């Protein structure tokens, strides 16, 4: 059987050391979790950003390099006047 330690039987120095160690451990763990979260969130946004950038670039290139809307006339055919 384990001996039962009552609050009045504990050493105040050991309590302070345990509290200090717990605080150090929790702060370190919190910093690691916060850093992992902060560094991992752009990874989820990166594929969407790349896809939208590629789509926007393709639309711009197609828009700039496509011929105009006016049909090309040939020498033997006259354009119909627009109404």
C-alpha positions as CSV (number, residue, x, y, z in Angstrom):
1,X,0.0,0.0,0.0
2,X,1.2,3.5,-0.8
3,X,1.6,5.9,2.0
4,X,-0.9,8.7,2.0
5,X,0.7,12.1,2.1
6,X,-1.5,14.8,3.6
7,X,-1.1,18.4,2.7
8,X,0.3,19.3,6.1
9,X,3.0,16.6,5.7
10,X,4.5,18.0,2.4
11,X,7.6,20.1,2.3
12,X,7.0,23.6,1.0
13,X,10.3,23.6,-0.9
14,X,9.3,20.4,-2.8
15,X,5.9,22.0,-3.6
16,X,7.6,25.1,-5.0
17,X,10.0,22.9,-7.1
18,X,7.1,20.8,-8.4
19,X,5.1,23.9,-9.3
20,X,8.1,25.5,-11.0
21,X,8.8,22.3,-13.0
22,X,5.1,22.0,-14.0
23,X,5.1,25.6,-15.1
24,X,8.3,25.2,-17.1
25,X,6.9,22.0,-18.7
26,X,3.6,23.5,-19.6
27,X,5.1,26.8,-21.0
28,X,7.5,24.8,-23.1
29,X,4.7,22.5,-24.3
30,X,2.5,25.5,-25.0
31,X,5.2,27.2,-27.0
32,X,5.9,24.0,-29.1
33,X,2.2,23.6,-29.8
34,X,1.8,27.3,-30.7
35,X,4.8,27.2,-33.0
36,X,3.6,24.0,-34.7
37,X,0.1,25.5,-35.2
38,X,1.5,28.8,-36.5
39,X,3.9,27.1,-38.9
40,X,1.4,24.6,-40.2
41,X,-1.6,26.8,-41.1
42,X,0.0,28.2,-44.3
43,X,0.4,24.7,-45.6
44,X,-3.3,24.3,-45.9
45,X,-3.7,27.6,-47.7
46,X,-0.8,27.0,-50.0
47,X,-2.5,24.6,-52.5
48,X,-5.5,27.0,-52.8
49,X,-3.2,30.0,-53.3
50,X,-1.2,28.1,-56.0
51,X,-4.3,26.9,-57.8
52,X,-5.9,30.4,-57.8
53,X,-2.6,32.0,-58.9
54,X,-2.3,29.5,-61.8
55,X,-5.9,30.1,-62.9
56,X,-5.5,33.8,-62.8
57,X,-2.3,33.7,-64.7
58,X,-3.9,31.4,-67.3
59,X,-6.9,33.7,-67.7
60,X,-4.6,36.7,-68.1
61,X,-2.4,34.9,-70.7
62,X,-5.5,33.7,-72.6
63,X,-7.1,37.1,-72.5
64,X,-3.9,38.9,-73.7
65,X,-3.0,36.5,-76.4
66,X,-6.4,35.6,-77.9
67,X,-7.5,37.3,-81.1
68,X,-10.2,40.0,-81.0
69,X,-13.9,39.3,-81.3
70,X,-14.1,40.8,-84.8
71,X,-14.1,38.1,-87.5
72,X,-11.3,38.1,-90.0
73,X,-12.5,39.1,-93.4
74,X,-11.3,37.3,-96.5
75,X,-10.7,39.0,-99.9
76,X,-13.7,37.3,-101.6
77,X,-16.2,37.8,-98.8
78,X,-17.6,41.1,-97.6
79,X,-18.6,41.7,-94.0
80,X,-22.2,42.1,-93.3
81,X,-23.1,45.4,-91.8
82,X,-24.2,45.3,-88.2
83,X,-27.7,46.4,-87.5
